Amino acid sequence: MVIIVRKKIRAYILLESLVGLAILVTITSLVISEINRQQSHIARRQHEQEVLILARMAVQTDQKILEANGVNIRIEESKNKIVLFEGNKEILHVSKVKG
């Protein structure tokens, strides 16, 4: 009888350990996935910042096309508007308001 009770206690301790380990793995994977998401968000924001800095440089130096650090900026100006492109994507559109 004593041997059966000891085995039940050991099995219960093992089960508790496995449940605790599963909870720890779940929490760890959630933290790591959130860190990865934040890193990709930061990388996107840094790229957007790089594009805007390069666009400001292009406007200040009156250049229509400017390339630096793997970023290509193109500026199209008319009498009433300025449009800023990164590749084929429109980044900024500024229009003069009549009034």
N, C-alpha and C positions, 0 to 999 in steps of 0.2 A: 504494500500500500504506500509506503514512504517513497518508493522509486517513482510511482505514477504521479504523485503530488509534485515531486521535484521536477519532473519532465514538464508538467503543466505550467509550473512557475517559470521555467526556462523558456518555454514556448511563448508565454505571455510577455516576458521581457524582450524576447526576440521580435515579437509582433510590435510592441511599443517602439522599439528601436527602428524598425523598418518604417513605421508610420512617421516617426520623427525625421528620418532621413528623407522620406518622400516630401514632407513639408519643407524641409531645408532646400531640396533640389528645386521645388516649385518657386520658392521665394527667390532663390539665386537666379533662376532662368528669367523671372520677371524683371529683376534688377538689371541683368545683362541686356535684355531686349530693350529696356527703356534707355539704357546708356547708348546702345546702337542707334536708337531713334533720335536721341538728342544730338549725337555726333553728326548724323546725316542732316539734321536741321541746321546745325551750326555751319556745316560745309556749304549748304545752299545759301545761307545768309552771307557768308564770306564772299561767295561768288557774286551775289547781287551787289554787295558793297564794292567789290573790285570793278564791276561793270559801271556803277555810278561814278566812281572816282575817275575811271578812264574817260567816261563821257564828259565829265567836267573839264578834264584836261583837253579833250578835243574841242570843246566849245571855247575855252579860254585861248587856245592857240589857233582858232579859226581853221581847223582841219575838218574835212568832210569824212575821212576814213582814218581810223587809228587802230593799231594793233599792238598789244603788249600783254605779256603773261598768259598767252593763249586765249585772250579775249579780243574779239573783233567788233569794233564800234563803227557804225555808219550814221551820219547825220544828214537829214534832208531838210533844207530850209526853204521857206517861201516867204512872201511878204507878211502873212498873217499867222504862220505857225512854224514850229520846229518839231520834227519827229526824229526820235532816236531809236536805232535798231541794233540789236546784237544778233549777228547772222541775219536770219529772216524774221526774227521775233521782235515785235515792237515793244520797246521798253518804256518809253516816255513820249507823250504827245502833249505839247504845249501850244495853245491857241490864244490869239489876241482877242480879247472881249471888246466888242464895239459898244460904246455907250457913252 
